[in-house]
Amino acid sequence: MRFLNRILQGLLFIVVLSQNGFAQTCPSITALAGTGTSTTICSGQCANLTATLIPVNSTTSYSVQSIPFAPFASTGGTALAPIDDIWSNAINIGFNFCYYGNSFNQLIVGSNGEISFNTALAGGFNNWNITSVLPNLIDLPGNTICGVFKDIDLSAGGVARTYTTGVAPCRKFVAYWDNVPLWNCGTVLNSFQIVLNEGTNYVDVYIETTTPCGTGGNADRGLVGIQNALGTTVAAPAGRNVLTNWTATNEAWRFVPTGTPNYTVNWAGPTGAAGTGTAVTVCPTATGNYTATMVVAACGAGATTNYTSAVTVSVTPTPTLTASSSATSICSGSTATLTATGGTTYTWMPGSLSGSSVTVSPSTTTTYTVSSNNNGCIGTRTVVLTVNANPTLTAVSNPTVLCGTGTATLTSTGASTYTWN
């Protein structure tokens, strides 16, 4: 008989450290002001703030993606008994883990390369036969993760162990099978891991090596994938949920929840709430910090978890200028003095004249613009100087010749007022 109904008691627990980084599997939020953690605007302008996320979505559905091969340590942990075809006793995950819409804090590990949240099977027979691809409730219970489900014989060598590592809210549950032989095929060894990620509820599968026995039939089959409790839904990598034999080395897959978002994003600034969502626009009058908070609903019972990131929006004052002219209008050929205050440096256009006071003599009516630059923030004012054309006069005498004490009439045209000398 190929199975036992009970697991041997007496397990060894060894604390181990993970050799894998947590950055890609933990919920996180990164606030950006422009393309960095800070931005500078001029007074009167607005800044666009964005947030990039490693989000938390509900686990009603999953996508599958290839990821870099970066397994956790295959040392230490609590060992499964070296017995063929058994489920472990119920094992505490160490945190709440959501899977296909339900929350679990315990699971069981099968000697044939699976974990299941169906703890009612704890200590019982772990099927070795592979007759159908996933979803498959004939060979496997519901709520099961295969990675890799094969006809393994732990009694012939190798180890299968579990441990929880990391710090809340970003812990990992690791189940690994190291150098385990196939049934009646002791020279073909397989090593792989299943990792559950707290917070994001990602399921990672790391396959260091898996090889078929080469004898045909069940010994050459292996399945990678996840299925729900009813055995109606499956997520599996291409070419890994098949009954034909396959080989893999240093391969890794991630099952990512793709249900509705299980989080909200809120922004707060120096004066209070500043908006919601992954993009907001703020128009501050003074330099201040803005914090983006991703509020993640608990997996099962428990409080929400907040993840925060802050940016700085610096406000540079724009010069407030005043500008005037010594005269609002001048005659052609005359001059006027233009004066500005409120800045540090001044440029007058047209003419590219510099200084707080400049003298101009335009030939026609001209609008002058003065600007002052304060670290890229430019203030402007305009002055209109009207230029009046000089009169073109004509003068005649009638008569042009006088005798004795006679009189003559002098007449002039071309102006509005006249003074004779």
ROLO-425081 format. One record per residue (C-alpha): x, y, z. Coordinates in pm, 1 decimal, decimal comma. Example, Ala and Ser with C-alpha at 12.3 -4.5 7.8 and 13.67 -1.06 7.14 Angstrom:
BEGIN
<rec <1230,0; -450,0; 780,0>>
<rec <1367,0; -106,0; 714,0>>
//
This chain:
BEGIN
<rec <0,0; 0,0; 0,0>>
<rec <137,5; 338,6; -104,7>>
<rec <-7,2; 559,7; 164,0>>
<rec <-19,9; 615,2; 538,7>>
<rec <-309,7; 772,0; 724,0>>
<rec <-95,7; 953,0; 976,4>>
<rec <211,6; 1170,7; 987,3>>
<rec <489,4; 1083,0; 1227,8>>
<rec <505,5; 1321,9; 1520,6>>
<rec <804,7; 1517,5; 1639,0>>
<rec <901,0; 1793,8; 1401,5>>
<rec <1211,2; 2009,8; 1413,0>>
<rec <1178,2; 2388,0; 1388,8>>
<rec <1476,4; 2591,0; 1274,4>>
<rec <1467,1; 2963,6; 1217,4>>
<rec <1600,0; 3050,8; 874,5>>
<rec <1661,3; 3371,1; 686,5>>
<rec <1529,5; 3436,3; 341,5>>
<rec <1771,6; 3499,9; 59,1>>
<rec <1501,6; 3668,7; -143,7>>
<rec <1419,0; 4041,6; -139,8>>
<rec <1076,5; 4160,3; -29,0>>
<rec <1050,2; 4476,5; -239,4>>
<rec <854,1; 4330,2; -527,0>>
<rec <599,6; 4136,9; -322,1>>
<rec <493,5; 4376,5; -46,7>>
<rec <216,4; 4633,0; -85,5>>
<rec <372,3; 4974,7; -130,9>>
<rec <307,0; 5326,2; -252,5>>
<rec <560,1; 5569,4; -398,8>>
<rec <458,5; 5933,1; -424,3>>
<rec <610,3; 6141,5; -702,7>>
<rec <614,0; 6514,5; -763,8>>
<rec <695,3; 6526,2; -1132,0>>
<rec <959,4; 6256,2; -1165,1>>
<rec <1110,4; 6274,4; -817,4>>
<rec <1041,0; 6319,4; -449,4>>
<rec <1024,1; 6697,7; -475,9>>
<rec <938,4; 6970,4; -722,6>>
<rec <954,7; 7347,8; -732,3>>
<rec <683,2; 7572,3; -869,3>>
<rec <633,3; 7946,2; -890,6>>
<rec <367,6; 8109,8; -677,0>>
<rec <37,0; 8098,6; -857,0>>
<rec <121,8; 7772,7; -1033,9>>
<rec <6,1; 7414,4; -961,0>>
<rec <192,3; 7082,5; -923,9>>
<rec <84,0; 6739,0; -1047,5>>
<rec <139,2; 6462,2; -791,3>>
<rec <119,6; 6091,6; -875,5>>
<rec <149,0; 5764,5; -686,7>>
<rec <278,3; 5432,5; -817,1>>
<rec <160,4; 5122,0; -635,5>>
<rec <222,0; 4760,2; -569,1>>
<rec <-151,1; 4724,3; -513,6>>
<rec <-370,9; 4480,7; -327,2>>
<rec <-655,1; 4339,9; -532,8>>
<rec <-924,5; 4096,8; -427,8>>
<rec <-850,1; 3730,0; -496,9>>
<rec <-1154,4; 3640,9; -703,8>>
<rec <-929,2; 3595,8; -1008,3>>
<rec <-558,6; 3569,0; -1090,9>>
<rec <-310,3; 3635,4; -1367,3>>
<rec <10,4; 3437,6; -1417,0>>
<rec <344,2; 3597,9; -1498,0>>
<rec <701,7; 3482,8; -1529,8>>
<rec <934,4; 3637,0; -1269,2>>
<rec <1311,1; 3621,8; -1209,0>>
<rec <1431,2; 3305,9; -1038,1>>
<rec <1515,0; 3428,9; -686,7>>
<rec <1413,2; 3152,8; -444,6>>
<rec <1416,6; 3163,7; -68,3>>
<rec <1656,7; 2956,8; 139,4>>
<rec <1601,8; 2581,1; 109,1>>
<rec <1740,8; 2518,5; 455,8>>
<rec <1585,6; 2481,9; 797,9>>
<rec <1221,9; 2499,8; 884,4>>
<rec <976,7; 2239,1; 1005,3>>
<rec <1012,0; 1908,9; 821,7>>
<rec <740,3; 1686,1; 687,2>>
<rec <780,2; 1326,0; 795,7>>
<rec <982,4; 1125,2; 540,2>>
<rec <681,0; 921,4; 438,9>>
<rec <531,4; 872,2; 94,6>>
<rec <191,5; 1010,7; -4,2>>
<rec <74,0; 1203,0; 303,6>>
<rec <-73,7; 1538,2; 390,8>>
<rec <84,8; 1717,4; 686,4>>
<rec <-100,4; 1815,7; 998,1>>
<rec <-249,0; 2166,9; 990,8>>
<rec <30,7; 2426,2; 980,8>>
<rec <-4,1; 2785,1; 1098,8>>
<rec <80,1; 3021,8; 814,6>>
<rec <176,8; 3300,2; 1055,0>>
<rec <-55,0; 3557,1; 895,1>>
<rec <-392,8; 3575,7; 724,3>>
<rec <-371,2; 3484,0; 356,5>>
<rec <-650,3; 3547,0; 108,0>>
<rec <-704,3; 3287,4; -164,1>>
<rec <-992,1; 3278,4; -411,3>>
<rec <-1205,0; 3509,4; -201,1>>
<rec <-1149,0; 3347,8; 140,0>>
<rec <-909,5; 3411,9; 427,2>>
<rec <-693,7; 3137,0; 577,2>>
<rec <-442,5; 3118,6; 860,4>>
<rec <-368,5; 2745,9; 831,1>>
<rec <-285,4; 2505,0; 550,3>>
<rec <-159,4; 2154,5; 485,6>>
<rec <139,9; 2046,9; 279,6>>
<rec <139,6; 1740,9; 56,7>>
<rec <442,4; 1520,5; 11,4>>
<rec <373,1; 1520,5; -363,5>>
<rec <441,0; 1891,0; -413,8>>
<rec <124,1; 2081,0; -320,7>>
<rec <-24,3; 2292,2; -45,9>>
<rec <-395,3; 2311,0; 26,7>>
<rec <-617,6; 2520,9; 248,4>>
<rec <-849,6; 2222,4; 287,9>>
<rec <-727,7; 2138,2; 638,2>>
<rec <-996,1; 1872,0; 682,8>>
<rec <-753,0; 1640,7; 501,5>>
<rec <-472,8; 1700,0; 754,3>>
<rec <-272,1; 1386,2; 823,9>>
<rec <-449,3; 1188,9; 550,9>>
<rec <-360,8; 1031,2; 218,9>>
<rec <-200,3; 1259,2; -37,6>>
<rec <-289,9; 1132,4; -383,4>>
<rec <-0,2; 1055,8; -617,2>>
<rec <-190,4; 983,2; -936,7>>
<rec <-220,4; 1250,6; -1209,2>>
<rec <-505,7; 1171,3; -1445,2>>
<rec <-624,6; 1517,5; -1549,7>>
<rec <-503,9; 1875,9; -1579,2>>
<rec <-622,5; 2151,3; -1344,9>>
<rec <-893,7; 2223,6; -1241,6>>
<rec <-907,1; 1870,9; -1111,0>>
<rec <-1100,1; 1751,4; -804,9>>
<rec <-1032,5; 1387,1; -888,3>>
<rec <-663,0; 1388,1; -803,9>>
<rec <-653,4; 1702,7; -588,0>>
<rec <-872,2; 1875,8; -329,6>>
<rec <-1012,7; 2221,8; -389,8>>
<rec <-821,4; 2528,8; -273,6>>
<rec <-491,8; 2370,3; -375,6>>
<rec <-166,9; 2516,2; -509,9>>
<rec <55,6; 2287,9; -717,7>>
<rec <417,1; 2368,7; -758,8>>
<rec <516,3; 2105,8; -880,6>>
<rec <254,1; 1832,1; -819,8>>
<rec <442,0; 1508,6; -903,8>>
<rec <459,5; 1147,4; -792,1>>
<rec <726,8; 1213,2; -527,6>>
<rec <860,7; 958,5; -279,1>>
<rec <982,6; 1136,0; 36,7>>
<rec <1058,9; 799,4; 194,9>>
<rec <1335,1; 750,4; -64,1>>
<rec <1522,7; 1075,2; 9,9>>
<rec <1519,1; 1450,5; -2,6>>
<rec <1332,5; 1680,5; 235,6>>
<rec <1014,0; 1885,5; 241,9>>
<rec <1000,0; 2168,0; 494,7>>
<rec <810,9; 2488,0; 577,3>>
<rec <885,8; 2813,5; 753,2>>
<rec <756,4; 3167,7; 789,6>>
<rec <1001,3; 3454,2; 754,8>>
<rec <1002,1; 3833,1; 742,0>>
<rec <832,0; 4106,6; 940,4>>
<rec <465,5; 4207,1; 932,8>>
<rec <300,3; 4324,8; 718,7>>
<rec <533,2; 4162,1; 466,7>>
<rec <592,9; 3807,1; 584,4>>
<rec <640,4; 3501,1; 365,7>>
<rec <532,2; 3143,2; 413,0>>
<rec <775,2; 2911,4; 235,0>>
<rec <717,3; 2543,7; 157,1>>
<rec <1005,8; 2376,3; -19,8>>
<rec <1089,2; 2033,0; -156,5>>
<rec <1464,2; 1983,3; -190,3>>
<rec <1626,5; 1701,8; -390,6>>
<rec <1316,8; 1485,8; -367,0>>
<rec <1313,2; 1171,4; -586,0>>
<rec <1022,5; 1049,1; -792,7>>
<rec <845,9; 725,0; -707,4>>
<rec <1049,7; 427,8; -818,2>>
<rec <1290,7; 666,9; -992,4>>
<rec <1541,4; 756,8; -721,6>>
<rec <1807,7; 905,2; -949,1>>
<rec <1580,1; 1182,9; -1078,2>>
<rec <1572,9; 1459,7; -816,9>>
<rec <1342,6; 1762,5; -805,5>>
<rec <1372,3; 2089,8; -610,5>>
<rec <1108,0; 2362,4; -595,6>>
<rec <925,3; 2603,6; -364,0>>
<rec <581,6; 2753,5; -306,3>>
<rec <582,7; 3096,6; -139,0>>
<rec <279,8; 3283,5; -0,7>>
<rec <322,1; 3661,0; 31,6>>
<rec <147,6; 3852,0; 307,3>>
<rec <-32,0; 4168,7; 205,8>>
<rec <-39,1; 4128,5; -170,4>>
<rec <-156,1; 3763,4; -148,2>>
<rec <80,1; 3672,8; -431,4>>
<rec <156,5; 3304,6; -481,0>>
<rec <510,6; 3241,3; -610,7>>
<rec <645,2; 2913,2; -744,5>>
<rec <1023,1; 2867,7; -781,3>>
<rec <1140,0; 2563,4; -975,6>>
<rec <1511,5; 2500,9; -934,8>>
<rec <1488,8; 2177,9; -1128,2>>
<rec <1218,8; 1932,5; -1229,1>>
<rec <1269,2; 1642,4; -1464,8>>
<rec <1045,8; 1355,3; -1570,3>>
<rec <1151,4; 1001,7; -1487,3>>
<rec <1157,2; 900,3; -1851,2>>
<rec <973,8; 575,7; -1799,9>>
<rec <643,0; 706,0; -1931,2>>
<rec <301,9; 739,8; -1767,0>>
<rec <244,6; 898,7; -1429,6>>
<rec <615,4; 925,2; -1343,4>>
<rec <663,7; 1171,8; -1628,3>>
<rec <378,2; 1408,0; -1539,1>>
<rec <383,1; 1729,0; -1338,7>>
<rec <136,7; 2016,1; -1284,2>>
<rec <189,5; 2379,4; -1185,0>>
<rec <-115,3; 2594,0; -1111,2>>
<rec <-381,6; 2697,5; -861,7>>
<rec <-747,3; 2603,7; -838,4>>
<rec <-1042,2; 2728,1; -635,2>>
<rec <-1248,6; 2539,5; -380,1>>
<rec <-1507,4; 2416,4; -630,8>>
<rec <-1253,1; 2307,2; -888,6>>
<rec <-1412,4; 2535,3; -1147,2>>
<rec <-1137,3; 2794,4; -1190,1>>
<rec <-768,2; 2751,2; -1263,0>>
<rec <-468,7; 2975,2; -1322,3>>
<rec <-162,3; 2804,1; -1466,5>>
<rec <148,8; 2892,1; -1670,5>>
<rec <150,7; 2796,2; -2035,2>>
<rec <293,1; 2448,8; -2087,8>>
<rec <290,1; 2362,1; -1717,9>>
<rec <-66,6; 2235,1; -1682,3>>
<rec <-33,8; 1946,9; -1927,6>>
<rec <-12,8; 1568,5; -1909,8>>
<rec <288,7; 1553,2; -2140,2>>
<rec <632,3; 1551,9; -1978,9>>
<rec <836,1; 1869,8; -1944,5>>
<rec <1161,4; 1984,8; -1787,2>>
<rec <1240,9; 2316,4; -1616,7>>
<rec <1550,0; 2471,8; -1457,0>>
<rec <1562,5; 2798,1; -1259,6>>
<rec <1207,2; 2888,6; -1355,0>>
<rec <967,1; 3105,0; -1152,7>>
<rec <600,3; 3199,3; -1175,7>>
<rec <382,4; 3446,2; -989,8>>
<rec <5,0; 3423,9; -944,9>>
<rec <-122,5; 3779,4; -898,8>>
<rec <-476,8; 3858,8; -774,4>>
<rec <-664,4; 4061,2; -1037,1>>
<rec <-999,2; 4121,5; -869,3>>
<rec <-1136,5; 4460,2; -771,0>>
<rec <-897,0; 4694,5; -585,8>>
<rec <-886,3; 4626,0; -214,3>>
<rec <-740,5; 4966,3; -131,0>>
<rec <-794,4; 5341,5; -149,7>>
<rec <-538,4; 5619,6; -198,9>>
<rec <-572,7; 5947,3; -7,0>>
<rec <-352,8; 6258,9; -16,6>>
<rec <-296,7; 6506,5; 264,0>>
<rec <-109,9; 6837,5; 260,0>>
<rec <-17,6; 7114,2; 502,0>>
<rec <-376,9; 7235,4; 522,2>>
<rec <-554,8; 6898,7; 526,8>>
<rec <-699,6; 6664,5; 264,3>>
<rec <-556,5; 6719,4; -82,1>>
<rec <-743,3; 6463,8; -295,5>>
<rec <-792,2; 6094,4; -365,6>>
<rec <-664,2; 5852,6; -627,0>>
<rec <-325,3; 5796,0; -782,4>>
<rec <-306,9; 6146,1; -937,0>>
<rec <-391,4; 6483,4; -783,4>>
<rec <-317,6; 6847,8; -861,6>>
<rec <-226,3; 7090,5; -582,2>>
<rec <-182,3; 7467,6; -597,7>>
<rec <-3,8; 7567,4; -275,6>>
<rec <89,8; 7919,9; -178,6>>
<rec <380,9; 7806,4; 40,1>>
<rec <632,1; 7521,4; 52,8>>
<rec <495,8; 7204,9; 214,6>>
<rec <489,0; 6825,0; 221,8>>
<rec <218,1; 6608,0; 67,3>>
<rec <163,9; 6249,5; 183,0>>
<rec <-2,2; 5973,6; -18,7>>
<rec <-156,2; 5694,4; 189,8>>
<rec <-268,3; 5359,5; 51,5>>
<rec <-524,8; 5214,7; 291,4>>
<rec <-549,3; 4837,5; 244,3>>
<rec <-847,4; 4644,5; 376,5>>
<rec <-765,7; 4349,8; 599,5>>
<rec <-749,7; 3997,1; 464,1>>
<rec <-1026,9; 3851,2; 673,4>>
<rec <-1086,7; 3996,5; 1017,7>>
<rec <-852,4; 4269,6; 1130,7>>
<rec <-763,8; 4632,6; 1099,0>>
<rec <-669,0; 4808,1; 779,8>>
<rec <-301,7; 4861,6; 697,9>>
<rec <-165,4; 5197,1; 584,0>>
<rec <128,3; 5245,6; 350,0>>
<rec <257,3; 5602,6; 306,1>>
<rec <496,0; 5804,1; 93,3>>
<rec <563,3; 6179,4; 96,7>>
<rec <685,4; 6444,6; -146,4>>
<rec <777,1; 6811,3; -109,8>>
<rec <636,3; 7093,3; -320,2>>
<rec <851,6; 7405,2; -291,0>>
<rec <700,7; 7740,1; -383,8>>
<rec <928,0; 8014,7; -517,2>>
<rec <776,1; 8366,1; -497,5>>
<rec <709,0; 8535,9; -830,3>>
<rec <817,9; 8904,4; -822,9>>
<rec <526,3; 9147,0; -788,7>>
<rec <632,2; 9448,1; -992,3>>
<rec <512,3; 9804,2; -1024,0>>
<rec <608,5; 10013,2; -1327,9>>
<rec <558,9; 10377,7; -1421,9>>
<rec <675,4; 10645,8; -1664,2>>
<rec <779,1; 11003,1; -1597,6>>
<rec <529,0; 11102,2; -1868,4>>
<rec <235,1; 10924,5; -2022,5>>
<rec <298,0; 11095,2; -2356,9>>
<rec <589,7; 11273,1; -2521,5>>
<rec <661,7; 11450,9; -2843,2>>
<rec <857,0; 11276,1; -3112,1>>
<rec <1224,4; 11313,6; -3034,3>>
<rec <1169,0; 11367,9; -2662,6>>
<rec <1259,6; 11125,8; -2381,7>>
<rec <1083,0; 10967,9; -2082,6>>
<rec <1209,2; 10778,1; -1778,5>>
<rec <1061,2; 10436,1; -1704,1>>
<rec <1083,3; 10306,0; -1346,5>>
<rec <1010,4; 9964,9; -1190,6>>
<rec <1013,4; 9830,6; -834,2>>
<rec <945,7; 9498,0; -660,9>>
<rec <1218,2; 9285,9; -821,9>>
<rec <1590,5; 9234,5; -795,1>>
<rec <1694,2; 9263,1; -1159,5>>
<rec <1498,1; 9427,6; -1439,7>>
<rec <1487,0; 9383,2; -1815,8>>
<rec <1284,8; 9620,0; -2036,9>>
<rec <1155,4; 9521,8; -2377,6>>
<rec <1173,9; 9624,6; -2649,9>>
<rec <1535,9; 9724,0; -2642,5>>
<rec <1671,7; 9472,5; -2386,2>>
<rec <1740,7; 9759,2; -2147,2>>
<rec <1853,6; 9676,2; -1792,5>>
<rec <1796,7; 9858,8; -1466,4>>
<rec <1521,4; 9973,3; -1238,9>>
<rec <1512,2; 10306,8; -1427,3>>
<rec <1577,6; 10350,1; -1797,0>>
<rec <1545,4; 10643,7; -2038,7>>
<rec <1367,9; 10586,0; -2367,8>>
<rec <1293,5; 10792,9; -2677,0>>
<rec <1056,9; 10597,6; -2900,2>>
<rec <956,0; 10729,1; -3239,9>>
<rec <604,4; 10588,7; -3212,9>>
<rec <367,1; 10493,9; -2935,1>>
<rec <521,7; 10188,0; -2763,0>>
<rec <422,9; 9936,7; -2493,9>>
<rec <721,7; 9859,9; -2271,9>>
<rec <733,2; 9534,4; -2069,6>>
<rec <959,5; 9503,9; -1768,9>>
<rec <1039,1; 9160,0; -1621,0>>
<rec <1222,3; 9035,4; -1314,0>>
<rec <1345,8; 8675,1; -1269,6>>
<rec <1352,3; 8511,8; -925,8>>
<rec <1509,0; 8165,7; -976,3>>
<rec <1299,2; 8101,3; -1283,5>>
<rec <984,8; 8269,3; -1156,9>>
<rec <924,6; 8575,5; -1374,7>>
<rec <705,8; 8871,9; -1286,8>>
<rec <608,1; 9131,2; -1550,2>>
<rec <443,0; 9472,2; -1583,0>>
<rec <374,2; 9696,3; -1882,8>>
<rec <389,1; 10072,0; -1944,2>>
<rec <236,6; 10245,1; -2249,8>>
<rec <422,8; 10553,9; -2368,4>>
<rec <232,5; 10763,8; -2622,9>>
<rec <436,3; 10956,0; -2880,1>>
<rec <274,1; 11263,9; -3034,6>>
<rec <396,9; 11385,0; -3373,1>>
<rec <552,0; 11736,0; -3386,2>>
<rec <333,2; 11995,7; -3577,3>>
<rec <427,5; 12088,6; -3938,0>>
<rec <349,3; 12466,0; -3960,8>>
<rec <290,4; 12705,7; -4247,4>>
<rec <308,8; 13085,4; -4202,6>>
<rec <214,5; 13363,8; -4445,1>>
<rec <200,8; 13746,0; -4427,9>>
<rec <-55,8; 13967,7; -4600,2>>
<rec <79,7; 14186,2; -4733,5>>
<rec <437,0; 14079,2; -4753,9>>
<rec <565,0; 14439,7; -4791,7>>
<rec <478,8; 14730,6; -4561,6>>
<rec <524,2; 15101,0; -4627,2>>
<rec <564,9; 15338,4; -4339,5>>
<rec <342,3; 15253,1; -4054,7>>
<rec <121,6; 15003,2; -4232,6>>
<rec <6,5; 14670,9; -4084,6>>
<rec <20,6; 14317,6; -4208,3>>
<rec <-174,3; 14004,5; -4104,9>>
<rec <32,5; 13696,4; -4022,8>>
<rec <-146,3; 13360,7; -4061,0>>
<rec <-25,2; 13012,4; -3953,5>>
<rec <-173,9; 12662,0; -3997,2>>
<rec <-84,1; 12305,7; -3893,0>>
<rec <-120,3; 12331,2; -3516,2>>
<rec <-385,1; 12382,0; -3252,5>>
<rec <-229,0; 12668,9; -3059,0>>
<rec <13,2; 12931,6; -3173,1>>
<rec <256,7; 13172,8; -3010,0>>
<rec <418,5; 13445,1; -3218,3>>
<rec <751,2; 13613,5; -3143,7>>
//
